[in-house]
């Protein structure tokens, strides 16, 4: 699991995948409600889950994806 950041007040955001991350190691996207308590553990409160598009698996590198 990689945390990419927080949604803004409008509940939207654009997040950059860190360089060197091989997206072939990841098949799902999970947006969760996280408390601001400094913990990096998943809260188990997912609000959106989905599959990465197949084009992401071939890229094997950095990129960005909008969230809304």
Secondary structure as UniProt FT lines:
FT   TURN            9..10
FT   STRAND          13..17
FT   TURN            19..20
FT   HELIX           23..25
FT   STRAND          28..32
FT   STRAND          46..51
FT   HELIX           54..59
FT   STRAND          63..67
//
